[in-house]
């Protein structure tokens, strides 16, 4: 994870402490104020809390009672393609949170003396958006396009479009989570290379074997079908 330059505000520290304890008690590793591996200047590059387990990656936007919720909906919506679930956590009155964040995808955590789940987040598994891929750094887009389609030429718009056409939904979401949480050890620890080696190459081998089997079956079935037709055409004695 890449540390963010953002600092915890004086009204937020107790909220972060409660959230860290809450997620760690449930088996998550918790990272506070981290920067996603996205292109420079992106509005969602800094995440308040990331909670990570072997099977889940959760993003949490923390808003104290002193914060304005005006931009929170837009921020949380842009996070949805990178995480399995997203939450707003706040010590603001519960009715304000429920009224402001009616979107069923967004979970709500109310913090007082501890953390209380007001609404569970929805598991996010939809196809990543084109605008989401455009937020990746170009070097990541090029490597991902090369792994998925075999070519890495074109501008970011072309690369994103080619990736969406060439990758399967569940695999693309899986690699996106690894890419945005990597620590930019590009030459030695790029998750795209691992993704290509562990998922794409075995998948291509399976597809080639299936295709060969289908061709074999289709060639084998033609004479059998003809024999059946000839048998039907024979005059009955």
C-alpha positions in Angstrom: 0.0 0.0 0.0 1.2 3.5 -0.8 0.8 5.9 2.2 -1.2 9.1 1.6 0.0 12.6 2.4 -3.4 13.2 4.0 -3.4 13.5 7.8 -6.1 12.4 10.2 -8.1 15.4 11.5 -8.5 16.1 15.2 -12.3 15.3 14.9 -11.6 12.0 13.1 -9.0 10.3 15.2 -11.4 8.6 17.6 -13.5 7.4 14.6 -10.5 5.8 13.0 -9.6 4.1 16.3 -13.0 2.6 16.6 -13.1 1.4 13.0 -9.6 -0.1 13.1 -10.6 -2.2 16.2 -13.9 -3.1 14.6 -12.5 -4.5 11.4 -9.4 -6.1 13.0 -11.7 -8.0 15.4 -13.3 -9.5 12.2 -10.1 -10.7 10.7 -9.3 -7.8 8.4 -6.0 -6.0 8.0 -6.7 -2.3 8.2 -4.8 0.5 6.4 -5.6 4.2 7.2 -5.0 7.0 4.8 -3.7 5.1 1.8 -3.3 6.2 -1.8 -4.6 4.0 -4.6 -2.3 3.3 -7.5 -4.2 5.7 -9.9 -3.2 8.5 -12.2 -2.0 11.7 -10.5 -4.6 14.1 -9.3 -7.5 11.6 -9.2 -10.3 12.6 -6.8 -10.5 9.1 -5.3 -6.7 8.4 -5.1 -6.8 8.9 -1.3 -8.9 6.4 0.7 -9.6 6.9 4.4 -9.6 3.2 5.4 -9.0 0.0 3.4 -10.0 -3.2 5.2 -8.5 -6.3 3.5 -9.0 -10.0 4.1 -8.1 -13.0 1.9 -11.5 -12.8 0.1 -12.7 -9.2 0.6 -11.5 -5.7 -0.1 -13.6 -3.0 1.6 -13.3 0.8 1.2 -14.5 3.2 4.0 -15.0 6.9 3.7 -14.9 8.5 7.1 -16.9 11.7 7.8 -16.9 13.3 11.2 -19.8 15.4 12.6 -17.8 18.5 11.4 -17.5 17.3 7.8 -19.6 18.3 4.9 -21.3 15.3 3.1 -21.7 17.2 -0.1 -19.0 15.4 -2.1 -19.2 12.1 -0.3 -21.8 10.4 -2.6 -19.7 11.2 -5.7 -16.5 10.0 -4.0 -18.1 6.7 -2.8 -19.6 6.0 -6.2 -16.2 6.3 -7.9 -14.8 3.7 -5.4 -17.3 1.0 -6.2 -15.4 -0.6 -9.1 -12.3 -1.1 -7.1 -13.8 -2.7 -4.0 -16.0 -5.6 -3.0 -17.9 -3.3 -0.7 -18.0 0.3 0.3 -19.1 2.1 3.6 -19.6 5.6 4.9 -18.7 5.8 8.5 -19.7 8.7 10.7 -20.7 10.0 14.0 -23.3 12.3 12.4 -27.0 11.6 13.4 -28.2 8.3 12.0 -31.2 9.8 10.2 -29.0 12.2 8.3 -26.9 9.2 7.0 -29.9 7.2 6.1 -31.4 10.1 4.2 -28.3 11.1 2.4 -27.0 7.6 1.5 -30.1 5.7 0.4 -28.1 4.0 -2.4 -28.4 0.3 -1.6 -24.8 -0.4 -2.6 -23.4 1.8 0.2 -23.2 0.5 3.7 -23.6 2.8 6.7 -21.5 2.6 9.9 -22.6 4.7 12.9 -19.9 5.5 15.4 -20.6 6.4 19.0 -18.9 4.4 21.8 -18.3 1.7 19.2 -19.2 0.8 15.6 -22.8 0.0 14.8 -23.9 -1.3 11.4 -26.9 0.8 10.2 -26.9 -0.8 6.8 -24.8 -3.6 5.3 -23.1 -2.8 2.1 -24.0 -4.6 -1.1 -21.5 -7.0 -2.6 -20.2 -5.4 -5.7 -19.5 -7.6 -8.7 -20.7 -5.7 -11.7 -18.6 -5.0 -14.8 -16.0 -2.2 -14.2 -16.8 1.1 -16.1 -14.8 2.6 -18.9 -14.3 5.7 -16.8 -12.9 3.5 -14.0 -10.2 2.0 -16.3 -9.3 5.5 -17.5 -8.3 6.4 -13.9 -5.5 3.9 -14.0 -1.9 5.0 -14.8 -1.1 4.5 -18.4 1.7 2.0 -17.7 -0.9 -0.1 -15.8 -3.4 0.2 -18.7 -0.7 -0.8 -21.2 0.4 -3.9 -19.3 -3.2 -4.9 -18.6 -4.1 -4.5 -22.3 -1.1 -6.5 -23.3 -2.0 -9.3 -20.9 -5.7 -9.4 -22.0 -5.6 -8.6 -25.8 -2.0 -9.1 -26.8 -1.4 -5.5 -27.8 -0.7 -2.3 -25.9 -0.9 0.3 -28.6 -3.2 3.4 -28.6 -4.2 6.1 -26.1 -5.8 5.5 -22.8 -9.3 5.5 -24.2 -8.4 2.9 -26.8 -6.7 0.7 -24.2 -9.6 0.9 -21.8 -12.1 -0.1 -24.6 -9.9 -3.0 -25.7 -9.6 -4.3 -22.2 -13.4 -4.2 -21.6 -14.0 -6.1 -24.8 -11.3 -8.7 -24.2 -11.5 -9.5 -20.4 -14.1 -11.5 -18.5 -15.9 -9.5 -15.9 -14.9 -11.5 -12.7 -11.2 -11.7 -13.8 -11.1 -7.9 -14.6 -12.5 -7.0 -11.2 -10.0 -9.3 -9.5 -7.0 -7.8 -11.2 -8.3 -4.2 -10.7 -8.3 -4.7 -6.9 -4.7 -5.9 -7.1 -3.5 -3.1 -9.3 -5.0 -0.2 -7.3 -3.6 -1.6 -4.0 -0.1 -2.4 -5.2 2.9 -0.5 -4.0 4.3 0.3 -7.4 7.2 -2.2 -7.4 6.6 -2.2 -11.1 9.6 -4.2 -12.2 9.5 -7.0 -9.6 6.1 -7.2 -8.1 3.5 -6.1 -10.7 0.2 -7.9 -10.0 -0.6 -7.8 -13.8 2.2 -10.2 -14.5 1.0 -12.5 -11.8 -2.5 -12.3 -13.1 -1.3 -13.2 -16.6 0.8 -16.1 -15.4 -1.7 -17.6 -12.9 -5.1 -16.9 -14.5 -4.9 -15.8 -18.2 -2.4 -18.2 -19.5 -4.0 -21.3 -17.9 -7.4 -20.0 -19.1 -6.1 -19.7 -22.7 -4.8 -23.2 -22.5 -8.2 -24.5 -21.4 -9.9 -22.5 -24.2 -7.5 -24.0 -26.8 -8.2 -27.5 -25.5 -11.9 -27.0 -25.6 -11.8 -25.5 -29.1 -9.8 -28.5 -30.3 -12.3 -30.9 -28.7 -15.2 -29.1 -30.3 -13.5 -29.3 -33.8 -12.8 -33.0 -33.2 -16.4 -33.7 -32.1 -17.8 -31.8 -35.1 -15.6 -33.7 -37.6 -16.5 -37.0 -36.0 -20.2 -36.3 -36.0 -20.5 -35.5 -39.7 -20.1 -39.1 -41.1 -22.2 -40.4 -38.3 -25.0 -38.1 -39.2 -24.7 -39.0 -42.9 -24.8 -42.7 -42.0 -28.0 -42.2 -40.1 -29.5 -40.3 -43.1 -28.5 -43.1 -45.5 -30.0 -45.7 -43.2 -33.3 -43.8 -43.1 -33.3 -43.6 -47.0 -32.9 -47.3 -47.4 -36.1 -49.0 -48.7 -37.8 -51.0 -46.1 -38.2 -54.7 -46.9 
